């Protein structure tokens, strides 16, 4: 069955790569099955720290969570400085940070097939509680991570706090804002994409990417290891579990399914690169085995339930999309943008999302996704209206279908979380944003970049004129930072946190604006 799926994954427009199929079939055969314990792997000792990438956890539910690490004593080298053999890793999950009360423990093989990363899924845990975890291998011990389970589906929690971030270009800024995020003590983090950037290193930046533009598996692994070496990012991963999804730079800028933004790139070569990118992404993220890629395909859309308070829907708007209309240039929402064949979600994901939303009975329904949903006019002052074709306006028919589904099925309190755009937005969404007199269907909070673009600005020339042209937008800001969200049965509050400097150490993060949505009233109000 696995090989049948793999064969299908490497078919493209009638072509089939035998070499690629055989290479990934061999790799897949060496991956241990879910829950498999480590057999007697060769003994291995380390002369330097193998836990250079830190620890992480993610994808919690009410009785389990993924805990993650990777062995890489020489993280930027091919193979991470590891032997081409499995290495045993011991793991422990405890009720306390001193590990006096061990809840579960075990051992697993870190294999070369997965870059010596390990993804452990302890099950049978208590709901709605915090745990601590660590790993040991070859005489070395990892940092301690903290994680949690979610409330049981029937539980009625009174509050939830989570942070939303995206776009962390290593070269263009420091990850200092994570220091404040950790101090905010969220229950969860949602990372909405552009966790890494694929570009080659550029001299004269804050710090430099290692190597050329990445295309091979070893290059993607090294790039992730370089990012994971950042101590602020490591600490934030160790603070609480994350839900992650990708955008484009985890693979290639402005990619659309198997279509490159660059001309004359053969689809089969593009899919080989995508397979490398997807494998490295899985290896370096705290994802469940259900997201294990099969060649150039990887299931990343999924949902989670925070008791009766909130349902989360983590979406993938890159892997299944059709090509951007109008040559991916900003343009009016014209016939090409309204083409019903255009899709960001793909038919299977759209069907899953609509059915999952319709069956939800929670107070809040939160869509964690990548590109802006509001129809925001991006033209210069006194110029005809134009919209981003890489975002939902380029897929206006499907956008209308989604918002109409939210409206017609009376989905409780939909909130859309967005990244990608390196700026902060608070938007009110309608089935037709061109008609501000229509009922508001959902609210959208767009997080700026954590570091991409370097220091932003607290002032925007022509802001009043811009807001007048876009009545759906209630807040716009170009600083760096993240969004901190506090959710109760009565209110959803979004706090836009901004940092004053990402180019030098010591930047200070503070609240720029806070907005609240009341349950049952999808209108953005100042908090």
NUBAMI-57942 format. One line per field, with one value per residue (C-alpha): residue in one letter; residue number from 0; z negated, x negated, y. Coordinates in Angstrom, 2 decimals, decimal comma. Layout:
NUBAMI-57942
type [A  ...] $
seq [NUM  ...] $
z [Z  ...] $
x [X  ...] $
y [Y  ...] $
This chain:
NUBAMI-57942
type [X  X  X  X  X  X  X  X  X  X  X  X  X  X  X  X  X  X  X  X  X  X  X  X  X  X  X  X  X  X  X  X  X  X  X  X  X  X  X  X  X  X  X  X  X  X  X  X  X  X  X  X  X  X  X  X  X  X  X  X  X  X  X  X  X  X  X  X  X  X  X  X  X  X  X  X  X  X  X  X  X  X  X  X  X  X  X  X  X  X  X  X  X  X  X  X  X  X  X  X  X  X  X  X  X  X  X  X  X  X  X  X  X  X  X  X  X  X  X  X  X  X  X  X  X  X  X  X  X  X  X  X  X  X  X  X  X  X  X  X  X  X  X  X  X  X  X  X  X  X  X  X  X  X  X  X  X  X  X  X  X  X  X  X  X  X  X  X  X  X  X  X  X  X  X  X  X  X  X  X  X  X  X  X  X  X  X  X  X  X  X  X  X  X  X  X  X  X  X  X  X  X  X  X  X  X  X  X  X  X  X  X  X  X  X  X  X  X  X  X  X  X  X  X  X  X  X  X  X  X  X  X  X  X  X  X  X  X  X  X  X  X  X  X  X  X  X  X  X  X  X  X  X  X  X  X  X  X  X  X  X  X  X  X  X  X  X  X  X  X  X  X  X  X  X  X  X  X  X  X  X  X  X  X  X  X  X  X  X  X  X  X  X  X  X  X  X  X  X  X  X  X  X  X  X  X  X  X  X  X  X  X  X  X  X  X  X  X  X  X  X  X  X  X  X  X  X  X  X  X  X  X  X  X  X  X  X  X  X  X  X  X  X  X  X  X  X  X  X  X  X  X  X  X  X  X  X  X  X  X  X  X  X  X  X  X  X  X  X  X  X  X  X  X  X  X  X  X  X  X  X  X  X  X  X  X  X  X  X  X  X  X  X  X  X  X  X  X  X  X  X  X  X  X  X  X  X  X  X  X  X  X  X  X  X  X  X  X  X  X  X  X  X  X  X  X  X  X  X  X  X  X  X  X  X  X  X  X  X  X  X  X  X  X  X  X  X  X  X  X  X  X  X  X  X  X  X  X  X  X  X  X  X  X  X  X  X  X  X  X  X  X  X  X  X  X  X  X  X  X  X  X  X  X  X  X  X  X  X  X  X  X  X  X  X  X  X  X  X  X  X  X  X  X  X  X  X  X  X  X  X  X  X  X  X  X  X  X  X  X  X  X  X  X  X  X  X] $
seq [0  1  2  3  4  5  6  7  8  9  10  11  12  13  14  15  16  17  18  19  20  21  22  23  24  25  26  27  28  29  30  31  32  33  34  35  36  37  38  39  40  41  42  43  44  45  46  47  48  49  50  51  52  53  54  55  56  57  58  59  60  61  62  63  64  65  66  67  68  69  70  71  72  73  74  75  76  77  78  79  80  81  82  83  84  85  86  87  88  89  90  91  92  93  94  95  96  97  98  99  100  101  102  103  104  105  106  107  108  109  110  111  112  113  114  115  116  117  118  119  120  121  122  123  124  125  126  127  128  129  130  131  132  133  134  135  136  137  138  139  140  141  142  143  144  145  146  147  148  149  150  151  152  153  154  155  156  157  158  159  160  161  162  163  164  165  166  167  168  169  170  171  172  173  174  175  176  177  178  179  180  181  182  183  184  185  186  187  188  189  190  191  192  193  194  195  196  197  198  199  200  201  202  203  204  205  206  207  208  209  210  211  212  213  214  215  216  217  218  219  220  221  222  223  224  225  226  227  228  229  230  231  232  233  234  235  236  237  238  239  240  241  242  243  244  245  246  247  248  249  250  251  252  253  254  255  256  257  258  259  260  261  262  263  264  265  266  267  268  269  270  271  272  273  274  275  276  277  278  279  280  281  282  283  284  285  286  287  288  289  290  291  292  293  294  295  296  297  298  299  300  301  302  303  304  305  306  307  308  309  310  311  312  313  314  315  316  317  318  319  320  321  322  323  324  325  326  327  328  329  330  331  332  333  334  335  336  337  338  339  340  341  342  343  344  345  346  347  348  349  350  351  352  353  354  355  356  357  358  359  360  361  362  363  364  365  366  367  368  369  370  371  372  373  374  375  376  377  378  379  380  381  382  383  384  385  386  387  388  389  390  391  392  393  394  395  396  397  398  399  400  401  402  403  404  405  406  407  408  409  410  411  412  413  414  415  416  417  418  419  420  421  422  423  424  425  426  427  428  429  430  431  432  433  434  435  436  437  438  439  440  441  442  443  444  445  446  447  448  449  450  451  452  453  454  455  456  457  458  459  460  461  462  463  464  465  466  467  468  469  470  471  472  473  474  475  476  477  478  479  480  481  482  483  484  485  486  487  488  489  490  491  492  493  494  495  496  497  498  499  500  501  502  503  504  505  506  507  508  509  510  511  512  513  514  515  516  517  518  519  520  521  522  523  524  525  526] $
z [0,00  -0,88  2,42  4,36  2,75  3,43  7,10  7,45  5,79  8,42  11,41  13,11  16,37  17,56  16,67  14,06  12,43  11,80  10,18  7,79  7,00  6,18  4,05  1,93  1,75  0,19  -2,22  -3,21  -3,87  -6,44  -8,47  -11,60  -11,82  -14,24  -17,85  -17,02  -19,83  -19,20  -18,60  -19,58  -17,65  -17,75  -20,77  -19,98  -22,07  -21,30  -21,69  -21,26  -21,95  -19,62  -20,62  -18,72  -17,27  -20,68  -21,43  -20,41  -20,79  -18,70  -17,41  -20,86  -21,40  -24,68  -25,30  -23,33  -21,89  -19,66  -21,29  -18,94  -18,69  -16,18  -16,72  -14,90  -16,58  -13,37  -12,23  -9,09  -7,60  -5,35  -7,69  -10,68  -11,85  -12,48  -11,36  -8,57  -11,10  -13,56  -17,01  -20,11  -21,81  -25,25  -26,01  -29,21  -29,91  -33,46  -35,64  -36,92  -35,58  -38,02  -36,51  -39,92  -38,63  -35,27  -33,49  -30,45  -29,00  -26,23  -23,52  -19,77  -16,94  -15,28  -11,70  -8,78  -6,67  -8,74  -9,33  -12,82  -13,96  -16,33  -16,61  -19,73  -20,32  -23,96  -24,31  -27,20  -28,83  -31,08  -29,33  -29,87  -31,77  -31,40  -31,09  -30,80  -28,46  -27,56  -25,49  -26,13  -23,74  -23,85  -27,28  -26,30  -27,63  -25,75  -27,11  -28,93  -27,06  -28,40  -26,63  -27,27  -26,25  -25,21  -27,16  -26,43  -23,74  -26,30  -28,72  -28,90  -29,51  -30,53  -28,72  -26,09  -25,17  -22,00  -19,88  -16,09  -14,06  -10,59  -8,26  -10,13  -7,66  -9,43  -7,37  -7,70  -11,46  -14,86  -16,49  -19,64  -19,73  -20,84  -24,20  -24,93  -23,44  -25,93  -28,76  -27,60  -28,53  -25,79  -25,79  -22,08  -19,16  -15,58  -12,97  -9,65  -7,30  -5,99  -8,91  -6,77  -3,57  -0,70  0,69  0,87  -1,66  -1,12  -2,56  -4,71  -6,31  -10,05  -9,68  -6,65  -5,27  -5,00  -1,44  1,93  2,67  1,27  3,50  2,20  -0,91  -2,66  -1,87  -3,26  -6,38  -6,91  -6,48  -9,09  -11,42  -11,01  -11,97  -14,82  -16,24  -17,19  -20,99  -21,11  -18,67  -20,64  -23,90  -22,37  -21,00  -24,47  -26,13  -24,71  -21,80  -18,29  -15,38  -12,18  -8,54  -5,59  -3,05  -0,09  -1,35  -3,03  0,59  3,19  3,41  4,78  5,71  6,80  6,58  9,06  10,83  10,28  10,46  12,67  16,33  17,95  14,75  15,62  13,44  12,67  11,43  9,42  7,79  6,89  5,14  3,46  2,19  0,61  -0,94  -2,32  -3,84  -5,57  -6,82  -8,38  -9,88  -11,55  -12,79  -15,70  -13,40  -13,78  -11,69  -9,79  -8,15  -7,01  -3,37  -0,48  2,09  3,13  1,28  -2,39  -4,28  -6,45  -6,81  -10,08  -12,99  -16,79  -19,53  -22,64  -24,50  -23,74  -23,53  -20,11  -17,07  -15,09  -11,36  -10,12  -6,35  -3,43  -0,73  1,25  2,12  3,92  5,46  9,13  10,70  9,71  12,26  14,21  14,19  10,40  10,74  8,69  10,76  10,52  9,44  13,08  15,02  14,55  10,77  10,63  12,61  10,64  11,58  9,45  6,06  3,06  1,11  3,69  3,81  1,10  -1,46  -0,70  -1,21  -4,49  -5,71  -4,86  -6,47  -9,58  -10,01  -9,64  -12,37  -14,81  -17,93  -19,68  -20,55  -18,23  -14,90  -14,08  -10,64  -10,77  -7,23  -5,11  -2,76  -3,34  -2,82  -2,83  0,56  -0,18  2,53  2,77  5,30  4,81  3,89  6,70  8,80  9,99  7,48  7,65  5,48  4,75  7,01  4,72  1,97  1,75  4,18  6,95  6,03  5,50  6,45  3,86  1,30  1,90  1,53  -1,83  -3,25  -1,95  -3,67  -6,94  -6,51  -5,28  -7,79  -10,66  -11,73  -15,22  -15,42  -12,61  -13,01  -10,27  -11,21  -8,45  -7,88  -4,71  -4,18  -6,65  -8,09  -10,70  -9,68  -11,40  -8,79  -8,75  -6,12  -4,05  -1,26  0,97  -0,55  2,20  0,43  -3,09  -3,77  -3,76  -7,00  -8,49  -8,27  -9,96  -11,31  -10,17  -12,15  -10,08  -11,87  -10,60  -10,09  -13,07  -11,31  -7,52  -5,90  -8,73  -10,87  -9,83  -10,52  -12,94  -10,43  -7,04  -4,52  -3,21  -5,89  -6,18  -2,41  -2,39  -5,14  -3,37  -0,23  -2,31  -4,75  -5,67  -7,23  -10,76  -11,52  -9,48  -10,67  -9,20  -12,32  -13,17  -15,86  -16,42  -17,61  -21,09  -21,30  -24,45  -24,03  -26,44  -25,91  -25,53  -23,75  -21,39  -21,96  -19,54  -20,89  -18,15  -19,69  -17,91  -18,42  -17,98  -16,56  -14,93  -13,49  -16,84  -20,08  -22,84  -20,90  -23,06  -22,34  -23,36  -22,53  -19,53  -19,40  -20,90  -19,38  -20,65  -18,96  -21,05  -20,62  -18,30  -17,02  -14,27  -14,51  -15,41  -18,36  -20,16  -23,33] $
x [0,00  -2,82  -4,59  -1,35  -0,88  -4,50  -4,19  -1,13  -2,95  -5,68  -3,36  -2,96  -1,16  -1,81  -5,51  -7,07  -10,49  -11,74  -14,93  -13,04  -10,50  -13,19  -15,17  -12,17  -10,89  -14,21  -14,04  -10,46  -11,32  -13,91  -11,52  -10,19  -6,45  -4,36  -5,08  -8,02  -10,55  -14,28  -15,96  -19,57  -21,18  -24,96  -26,32  -27,30  -28,95  -29,26  -32,27  -30,09  -26,46  -24,15  -21,09  -22,11  -18,59  -16,93  -13,60  -10,02  -6,47  -3,37  0,00  1,49  4,92  6,64  4,64  1,40  -1,21  -4,29  -7,69  -10,63  -14,38  -17,15  -20,67  -23,12  -26,51  -27,64  -24,28  -25,42  -27,32  -25,71  -24,45  -24,66  -27,87  -26,02  -26,97  -24,97  -23,38  -20,47  -21,25  -19,18  -17,46  -15,85  -12,90  -11,07  -7,79  -7,37  -4,87  -7,56  -10,62  -12,87  -11,68  -10,88  -7,56  -8,09  -4,76  -6,08  -9,47  -10,94  -13,53  -13,43  -15,93  -16,97  -17,54  -19,52  -16,34  -14,79  -17,96  -18,31  -15,19  -12,72  -8,98  -7,52  -3,75  -3,02  0,64  3,05  2,13  4,40  6,33  5,71  2,45  -1,21  -4,10  -7,89  -10,06  -13,69  -15,88  -19,16  -21,59  -25,24  -25,76  -24,26  -21,02  -18,81  -17,34  -14,03  -10,85  -7,39  -4,25  -0,56  2,52  5,77  9,04  11,28  13,92  16,75  14,83  15,70  12,49  12,86  9,81  7,18  4,08  2,07  -0,44  -0,39  -3,55  -5,02  -7,84  -11,13  -13,92  -17,18  -19,19  -16,88  -16,39  -16,93  -14,26  -14,23  -10,43  -10,29  -11,67  -8,49  -6,33  -7,81  -7,15  -3,52  -3,23  -0,85  0,82  0,02  -1,79  -0,54  -3,26  -1,63  -4,53  -7,87  -9,62  -12,78  -13,76  -15,31  -17,51  -21,31  -23,34  -23,83  -26,78  -26,15  -22,93  -22,25  -23,50  -24,04  -22,36  -24,72  -25,19  -23,50  -19,77  -18,65  -17,41  -18,85  -17,76  -21,07  -20,75  -17,21  -18,33  -21,26  -19,06  -16,58  -19,47  -20,83  -17,46  -16,98  -20,35  -18,79  -18,47  -15,33  -13,57  -14,77  -13,43  -10,03  -9,74  -10,57  -7,93  -4,73  -3,43  -3,20  -0,83  -2,77  -1,88  -3,98  -3,64  -6,01  -9,56  -9,77  -9,98  -10,27  -8,92  -5,36  -5,14  -1,74  -1,35  -3,94  -4,42  -7,49  -7,40  -10,49  -10,11  -11,61  -11,62  -10,56  -7,70  -9,53  -12,60  -10,37  -8,69  -12,07  -12,96  -9,54  -10,06  -13,35  -11,69  -8,78  -10,97  -13,18  -10,09  -8,69  -12,05  -12,45  -8,90  -6,93  -4,40  -2,49  -3,28  -0,05  -1,93  -4,88  -5,45  -5,24  -7,61  -6,38  -3,06  -2,39  0,88  0,64  4,25  5,79  7,92  7,83  10,37  9,87  12,86  16,10  14,27  12,60  11,99  8,81  8,52  4,92  4,95  2,55  3,01  -0,16  -0,31  3,03  3,49  3,85  1,46  1,89  4,07  3,01  -0,66  -0,73  -0,71  1,46  4,59  8,32  10,56  11,30  12,60  9,35  9,45  13,12  12,58  14,35  11,56  9,10  8,47  6,24  7,50  8,03  11,25  10,40  9,25  12,21  14,66  12,94  13,01  16,67  17,76  15,62  16,93  20,53  20,06  18,38  20,31  17,63  17,97  15,13  13,99  10,46  8,88  5,07  3,90  1,40  2,58  4,88  8,58  9,79  10,27  7,86  7,07  3,26  3,01  1,03  3,06  5,21  4,65  7,17  7,83  5,60  5,40  2,84  3,33  1,19  3,78  7,49  8,52  6,84  9,17  12,24  14,80  13,52  13,24  16,90  17,82  16,04  17,57  20,99  20,63  19,78  22,81  25,39  24,46  24,34  20,85  20,18  17,83  15,34  11,92  9,28  5,58  3,18  -0,55  -2,63  -2,32  -4,86  -2,30  0,46  4,12  7,49  10,19  13,93  14,90  18,07  19,18  18,62  16,14  16,99  20,32  19,61  23,34  23,50  23,42  20,00  19,42  16,01  13,06  9,45  6,30  3,12  -0,20  -3,19  -6,54  -8,67  -11,80  -11,38  -11,92  -14,06  -12,75  -9,33  -7,73  -5,06  -3,95  -2,33  -2,11  1,43  2,89  6,19  6,72  5,80  8,32  10,99  10,52  10,70  13,62  13,17  9,76  9,90  6,17  2,96  -0,65  -4,09  -6,13  -7,55  -6,18  -3,33  0,28  1,23  4,78  6,88  10,10  13,00  16,59  17,61  14,72  11,79  9,03  6,13  3,14  0,75  -2,73  -5,48  -9,24  -11,21  -14,41  -15,23  -18,56  -20,41  -20,13  -18,01  -14,88  -11,84  -8,43  -5,24  -1,53  -0,68  3,11  5,72  9,05  11,96  14,71  17,73  19,22  22,22  21,22  18,56  17,49  13,99  13,93  11,02  10,26] $
y [0,00  2,46  1,77  2,20  5,63  6,46  5,46  7,70  10,60  10,56  10,51  13,87  14,51  10,96  11,03  8,81  9,08  5,54  6,79  9,01  6,31  3,75  6,20  7,13  3,57  2,55  5,48  4,67  1,03  2,09  4,23  2,46  1,96  4,00  3,15  0,89  0,78  0,84  -2,49  -3,02  -0,19  0,12  1,96  5,52  8,22  11,91  14,18  17,29  18,20  16,23  18,31  21,45  21,81  21,82  20,14  20,83  19,54  19,92  18,75  18,04  16,55  15,71  12,54  12,78  15,12  14,87  15,42  15,97  16,31  15,71  14,39  16,66  17,35  19,09  20,50  22,36  19,43  16,81  14,09  16,43  14,79  11,51  7,98  6,37  4,00  4,14  5,57  4,87  7,81  7,54  9,79  10,72  12,50  13,77  15,60  17,98  19,76  17,87  14,55  13,10  11,72  10,00  9,50  7,63  6,74  4,64  4,47  4,88  4,72  7,97  6,82  8,29  8,00  10,80  12,80  11,27  13,11  11,46  12,02  10,37  10,29  9,38  8,35  7,87  11,18  13,22  15,96  19,66  19,42  20,36  17,90  18,08  16,03  15,38  13,06  11,24  9,60  8,55  10,06  13,45  14,96  17,41  20,63  20,19  21,02  21,81  20,68  20,14  18,25  19,92  19,77  16,80  17,46  17,70  19,95  23,66  25,62  29,25  30,59  29,92  31,91  31,35  33,25  33,57  34,18  33,76  34,82  34,58  35,36  34,50  36,99  39,97  40,14  38,60  36,43  38,59  38,87  35,23  36,37  38,32  35,58  33,12  35,59  35,85  32,16  30,96  27,57  27,12  28,71  28,77  29,26  30,12  29,59  30,84  29,18  29,21  31,02  29,13  31,90  31,82  33,77  37,50  39,41  42,46  41,23  40,84  37,24  35,08  31,98  29,05  27,86  28,50  28,54  25,22  22,39  19,11  17,24  17,93  21,63  21,84  19,95  22,32  25,40  24,17  23,34  26,88  28,36  25,88  26,95  30,30  30,29  32,44  30,10  27,07  28,50  29,25  25,72  24,38  26,60  25,07  22,93  24,38  23,87  24,51  24,88  25,99  28,74  29,03  29,66  26,26  25,10  27,87  31,41  31,78  28,11  26,85  23,09  21,74  25,09  27,22  31,02  30,71  29,84  26,75  24,65  21,11  19,82  16,57  18,47  20,77  17,76  16,26  19,50  19,55  16,01  17,12  20,17  18,16  15,48  18,05  19,89  16,74  15,82  19,20  19,80  18,25  16,59  13,35  10,31  10,98  13,88  11,72  12,74  10,33  11,76  15,22  14,88  15,55  15,85  18,93  20,10  18,92  20,06  20,09  20,71  22,84  21,44  23,26  26,59  26,39  24,22  24,83  24,14  24,21  24,69  24,21  26,83  25,99  22,31  22,01  25,46  26,23  28,70  32,34  34,17  37,25  36,13  36,57  40,35  42,65  43,21  43,88  41,01  40,31  37,33  35,39  35,91  34,88  31,66  28,88  26,48  28,45  26,88  27,47  24,47  21,75  19,78  17,23  19,78  22,05  19,17  18,22  21,81  22,43  19,15  19,74  23,28  22,10  19,48  21,88  22,84  24,91  28,59  29,69  28,25  29,33  28,88  28,97  29,58  31,45  34,21  37,18  36,58  40,18  41,84  44,67  47,20  47,30  50,14  53,30  56,42  57,77  54,64  52,03  49,24  46,16  43,07  40,39  37,38  35,19  35,67  34,86  37,66  35,64  32,77  34,92  32,26  29,77  32,55  33,35  29,67  29,49  32,66  31,71  28,32  30,10  32,35  29,84  27,12  29,62  28,52  29,82  32,79  32,12  33,76  33,62  33,76  34,79  35,36  35,89  39,62  41,13  43,55  43,61  43,75  43,47  42,78  42,20  39,64  39,54  37,24  40,26  42,70  45,16  45,69  46,98  47,12  43,31  41,33  40,59  36,85  36,44  38,37  38,10  38,87  39,01  38,74  40,65  38,93  38,02  39,33  39,26  42,64  43,99  46,80  47,98  51,32  52,48  55,12  54,52  57,35  57,78  55,48  57,35  57,24  53,55  52,72  54,77  52,65  49,48  49,75  46,09  46,90  48,31  48,27  48,28  48,44  47,60  46,83  43,39  41,08  38,62  38,44  37,24  35,90  35,47  33,53  33,06  31,85  35,51  37,27  36,85  39,44  39,95  41,87  43,05  42,85  44,78  44,97  48,19  46,65  43,31  44,42  44,53  42,54  44,03  44,94  45,66  44,16  45,97  46,08  48,31  47,72  45,39  44,39  42,32  40,34  39,38  35,93  36,20  39,66  39,43  43,06  44,24  46,62  48,30  46,35] $
